[in-house]
Amino acid sequence: MSITIDKAGRVVIPAELRRKAGLSAGTPLAATYEDGAIHIRRDVPAPKLEQRGSRRIAKPSSKTTDSEPLDLAAYIEEERNRWPT
């Protein structure tokens, strides 16, 4: 799939690729340059590791606060979409 850069330096990611990657408007992305290639990836915080007894637990980094109600289905879907497959 071929894409171009416009005069303002913008690149449009084709809809098919955005759909496959689970990207939507407002999704934070990070770009890096390595070995002659530009890599674009989702810019999400890594999970926090907590020690609970003898176990290490990966706790998702979330923007929810204790004062707002938790929509569990939406939260699970958000966590599933945090990492590309």
Backbone as JSON Lines, residues from 0, in Angstrom:
{"i":0,"aa":"M","n":[0.85,-1.16,0.0],"ca":[0.0,0.0,0.0],"c":[0.91,1.23,0.0]}
{"i":1,"aa":"S","n":[0.69,2.1,-0.94],"ca":[1.52,3.28,-1.09],"c":[0.83,4.5,-0.48]}
{"i":2,"aa":"I","n":[1.59,5.3,0.24],"ca":[1.07,6.54,0.8],"c":[2.06,7.65,0.5]}
{"i":3,"aa":"T","n":[1.61,8.9,0.57],"ca":[2.48,10.04,0.29],"c":[2.4,11.05,1.43]}
{"i":4,"aa":"I","n":[3.35,11.97,1.41],"ca":[3.39,13.07,2.38],"c":[2.88,14.32,1.69]}
{"i":5,"aa":"D","n":[1.96,15.07,2.32],"ca":[1.47,16.29,1.69],"c":[2.44,17.45,1.94]}
{"i":6,"aa":"K","n":[2.11,18.62,1.4],"ca":[3.0,19.78,1.51],"c":[3.24,20.21,2.95]}
{"i":7,"aa":"A","n":[2.3,19.9,3.84],"ca":[2.42,20.27,5.25],"c":[3.2,19.21,6.04]}
{"i":8,"aa":"G","n":[3.62,18.12,5.38],"ca":[4.39,17.08,6.05],"c":[3.53,16.02,6.72]}
{"i":9,"aa":"R","n":[2.25,15.99,6.39],"ca":[1.33,15.04,7.01],"c":[1.26,13.76,6.2]}
{"i":10,"aa":"V","n":[1.08,12.66,6.91],"ca":[0.9,11.35,6.29],"c":[-0.47,10.84,6.73]}
{"i":11,"aa":"V","n":[-1.25,10.37,5.78],"ca":[-2.55,9.79,6.11],"c":[-2.39,8.27,6.12]}
{"i":12,"aa":"I","n":[-2.78,7.67,7.23],"ca":[-2.75,6.21,7.33],"c":[-4.06,5.71,6.72]}
{"i":13,"aa":"P","n":[-3.99,4.87,5.69],"ca":[-5.22,4.4,5.03],"c":[-6.19,3.74,6.02]}
{"i":14,"aa":"A","n":[-7.48,3.88,5.71],"ca":[-8.53,3.37,6.59],"c":[-8.38,1.89,6.88]}
{"i":15,"aa":"E","n":[-8.0,1.11,5.89],"ca":[-7.85,-0.34,6.09],"c":[-6.78,-0.64,7.14]}
{"i":16,"aa":"L","n":[-5.67,0.07,7.08],"ca":[-4.6,-0.14,8.08],"c":[-5.03,0.34,9.46]}
{"i":17,"aa":"R","n":[-5.73,1.5,9.5],"ca":[-6.22,1.99,10.8],"c":[-7.17,1.0,11.43]}
{"i":18,"aa":"R","n":[-8.05,0.42,10.62],"ca":[-9.02,-0.55,11.12],"c":[-8.3,-1.8,11.65]}
{"i":19,"aa":"K","n":[-7.33,-2.32,10.9],"ca":[-6.58,-3.5,11.33],"c":[-5.81,-3.25,12.61]}
{"i":20,"aa":"A","n":[-5.27,-2.04,12.76],"ca":[-4.47,-1.7,13.94],"c":[-5.34,-1.23,15.11]}
{"i":21,"aa":"G","n":[-6.63,-1.05,14.88],"ca":[-7.51,-0.58,15.95],"c":[-7.28,0.88,16.29]}
{"i":22,"aa":"L","n":[-6.88,1.68,15.32],"ca":[-6.62,3.1,15.56],"c":[-7.85,3.92,15.22]}
{"i":23,"aa":"S","n":[-8.11,4.93,16.03],"ca":[-9.21,5.85,15.77],"c":[-8.72,7.27,16.02]}
{"i":24,"aa":"A","n":[-9.54,8.24,15.69],"ca":[-9.15,9.64,15.88],"c":[-8.81,9.87,17.34]}
{"i":25,"aa":"G","n":[-7.68,10.52,17.58],"ca":[-7.26,10.82,18.94],"c":[-6.36,9.77,19.57]}
{"i":26,"aa":"T","n":[-6.12,8.65,18.88],"ca":[-5.23,7.62,19.41],"c":[-3.81,8.16,19.47]}
{"i":27,"aa":"P","n":[-3.17,8.15,20.64],"ca":[-1.79,8.64,20.72],"c":[-0.83,7.68,20.02]}
{"i":28,"aa":"L","n":[0.05,8.24,19.19],"ca":[1.03,7.44,18.45],"c":[2.42,7.97,18.73]}
{"i":29,"aa":"A","n":[3.41,7.11,18.59],"ca":[4.81,7.5,18.72],"c":[5.53,7.08,17.45]}
{"i":30,"aa":"A","n":[6.41,7.93,16.95],"ca":[7.17,7.61,15.74],"c":[8.65,7.6,16.08]}
{"i":31,"aa":"T","n":[9.36,6.61,15.55],"ca":[10.82,6.52,15.73],"c":[11.46,6.25,14.38]}
{"i":32,"aa":"Y","n":[12.74,6.58,14.29],"ca":[13.51,6.34,13.07],"c":[14.63,5.38,13.41]}
{"i":33,"aa":"E","n":[14.66,4.23,12.73],"ca":[15.69,3.23,12.96],"c":[16.1,2.59,11.64]}
{"i":34,"aa":"D","n":[17.38,2.54,11.39],"ca":[17.93,1.84,10.22],"c":[17.23,2.21,8.91]}
{"i":35,"aa":"G","n":[17.0,3.49,8.71],"ca":[16.41,3.95,7.45],"c":[14.91,3.78,7.34]}
{"i":36,"aa":"A","n":[14.24,3.41,8.42],"ca":[12.78,3.21,8.39],"c":[12.12,4.0,9.51]}
{"i":37,"aa":"I","n":[10.94,4.5,9.23],"ca":[10.14,5.19,10.25],"c":[9.13,4.18,10.78]}
{"i":38,"aa":"H","n":[9.11,4.03,12.1],"ca":[8.19,3.1,12.75],"c":[7.15,3.92,13.53]}
{"i":39,"aa":"I","n":[5.89,3.59,13.34],"ca":[4.8,4.24,14.06],"c":[4.14,3.18,14.92]}
{"i":40,"aa":"R","n":[3.96,3.49,16.2],"ca":[3.33,2.54,17.11],"c":[2.41,3.3,18.06]}
{"i":41,"aa":"R","n":[1.52,2.57,18.67],"ca":[0.63,3.12,19.67],"c":[1.47,3.6,20.86]}
{"i":42,"aa":"D","n":[1.18,4.78,21.36],"ca":[1.92,5.33,22.49],"c":[1.06,5.17,23.75]}
{"i":43,"aa":"V","n":[1.19,4.01,24.38],"ca":[0.42,3.73,25.59],"c":[1.38,3.44,26.73]}
{"i":44,"aa":"P","n":[1.0,3.82,27.93],"ca":[1.86,3.52,29.07],"c":[1.89,2.01,29.35]}
{"i":45,"aa":"A","n":[3.03,1.54,29.76],"ca":[3.16,0.13,30.1],"c":[2.42,-0.14,31.41]}
{"i":46,"aa":"P","n":[2.01,-1.38,31.64],"ca":[1.35,-1.69,32.91],"c":[2.31,-1.52,34.08]}
{"i":47,"aa":"K","n":[1.75,-1.2,35.24],"ca":[2.55,-1.07,36.45],"c":[2.64,-2.44,37.12]}
{"i":48,"aa":"L","n":[3.83,-2.78,37.59],"ca":[4.01,-4.05,38.3],"c":[3.93,-3.81,39.8]}
{"i":49,"aa":"E","n":[3.1,-4.58,40.46],"ca":[2.95,-4.49,41.92],"c":[3.31,-5.82,42.54]}
{"i":50,"aa":"Q","n":[3.89,-5.76,43.7],"ca":[4.21,-6.98,44.44],"c":[3.07,-7.23,45.43]}
{"i":51,"aa":"R","n":[2.44,-8.38,45.33],"ca":[1.38,-8.78,46.27],"c":[1.79,-10.12,46.83]}
{"i":52,"aa":"G","n":[2.33,-10.1,48.02],"ca":[2.84,-11.32,48.63],"c":[4.02,-11.81,47.84]}
{"i":53,"aa":"S","n":[3.96,-13.04,47.38],"ca":[5.06,-13.6,46.6],"c":[4.83,-13.46,45.1]}
{"i":54,"aa":"R","n":[3.75,-12.77,44.71],"ca":[3.41,-12.64,43.29],"c":[3.62,-11.21,42.81]}
{"i":55,"aa":"R","n":[3.98,-11.1,41.53],"ca":[4.04,-9.8,40.88],"c":[2.81,-9.69,39.99]}
{"i":56,"aa":"I","n":[2.06,-8.62,40.15],"ca":[0.82,-8.41,39.42],"c":[1.02,-7.26,38.45]}
{"i":57,"aa":"A","n":[0.61,-7.43,37.19],"ca":[0.62,-6.35,36.21],"c":[-0.7,-5.61,36.32]}
{"i":58,"aa":"K","n":[-0.64,-4.35,36.71],"ca":[-1.83,-3.54,36.88],"c":[-1.88,-2.52,35.75]}
{"i":59,"aa":"P","n":[-2.97,-2.46,34.98],"ca":[-3.03,-1.55,33.85],"c":[-2.95,-0.1,34.29]}
{"i":60,"aa":"S","n":[-2.3,0.7,33.48],"ca":[-2.28,2.14,33.7],"c":[-3.57,2.68,33.13]}
{"i":61,"aa":"S","n":[-4.41,3.22,33.97],"ca":[-5.73,3.67,33.54],"c":[-5.93,5.11,33.94]}
{"i":62,"aa":"K","n":[-6.82,5.8,33.22],"ca":[-7.11,7.18,33.52],"c":[-8.37,7.33,34.37]}
{"i":63,"aa":"T","n":[-8.93,6.23,34.84],"ca":[-10.13,6.31,35.66],"c":[-9.76,6.68,37.09]}
{"i":64,"aa":"T","n":[-10.66,7.34,37.76],"ca":[-10.46,7.69,39.16],"c":[-11.49,6.97,40.0]}
{"i":65,"aa":"D","n":[-11.27,6.91,41.28],"ca":[-12.2,6.21,42.17],"c":[-13.54,6.92,42.26]}
{"i":66,"aa":"S","n":[-13.59,8.23,41.96],"ca":[-14.83,8.97,42.11],"c":[-15.8,8.77,40.94]}
{"i":67,"aa":"E","n":[-15.32,8.32,39.8],"ca":[-16.22,8.11,38.67],"c":[-16.63,6.64,38.59]}
{"i":68,"aa":"P","n":[-17.85,6.37,38.15],"ca":[-18.29,4.98,38.06],"c":[-17.51,4.23,36.98]}
{"i":69,"aa":"L","n":[-17.31,2.95,37.2],"ca":[-16.52,2.13,36.28],"c":[-17.44,1.33,35.38]}
{"i":70,"aa":"D","n":[-17.32,1.54,34.06],"ca":[-18.03,0.74,33.07],"c":[-17.11,-0.43,32.75]}
{"i":71,"aa":"L","n":[-17.35,-1.58,33.37],"ca":[-16.45,-2.72,33.28],"c":[-16.28,-3.2,31.84]}
{"i":72,"aa":"A","n":[-17.35,-3.27,31.07],"ca":[-17.24,-3.73,29.68],"c":[-16.36,-2.8,28.86]}
{"i":73,"aa":"A","n":[-16.54,-1.49,29.04],"ca":[-15.72,-0.52,28.31],"c":[-14.26,-0.6,28.77]}
{"i":74,"aa":"Y","n":[-14.06,-0.8,30.06],"ca":[-12.7,-0.91,30.6],"c":[-11.97,-2.12,30.02]}
{"i":75,"aa":"I","n":[-12.66,-3.26,29.96],"ca":[-12.06,-4.48,29.4],"c":[-11.73,-4.27,27.93]}
{"i":76,"aa":"E","n":[-12.65,-3.67,27.18],"ca":[-12.41,-3.41,25.76],"c":[-11.23,-2.46,25.56]}
{"i":77,"aa":"E","n":[-11.12,-1.44,26.41],"ca":[-9.99,-0.5,26.34],"c":[-8.67,-1.23,26.58]}
{"i":78,"aa":"E","n":[-8.65,-2.1,27.58],"ca":[-7.43,-2.84,27.88],"c":[-7.06,-3.8,26.75]}
{"i":79,"aa":"R","n":[-8.06,-4.42,26.13],"ca":[-7.79,-5.32,25.01],"c":[-7.17,-4.57,23.83]}
{"i":80,"aa":"N","n":[-7.59,-3.32,23.64],"ca":[-7.13,-2.54,22.49],"c":[-5.84,-1.77,22.76]}
{"i":81,"aa":"R","n":[-5.33,-1.83,23.98],"ca":[-4.1,-1.08,24.31],"c":[-2.88,-1.61,23.58]}
{"i":82,"aa":"W","n":[-2.83,-2.88,23.36],"ca":[-1.63,-3.48,22.76],"c":[-1.97,-4.08,21.41]}
{"i":83,"aa":"P","n":[-1.19,-3.73,20.39],"ca":[-1.47,-4.3,19.06],"c":[-1.25,-5.82,19.05]}
{"i":84,"aa":"T","n":[-2.03,-6.48,18.24],"ca":[-1.92,-7.94,18.14],"c":[-1.06,-8.36,16.99]}
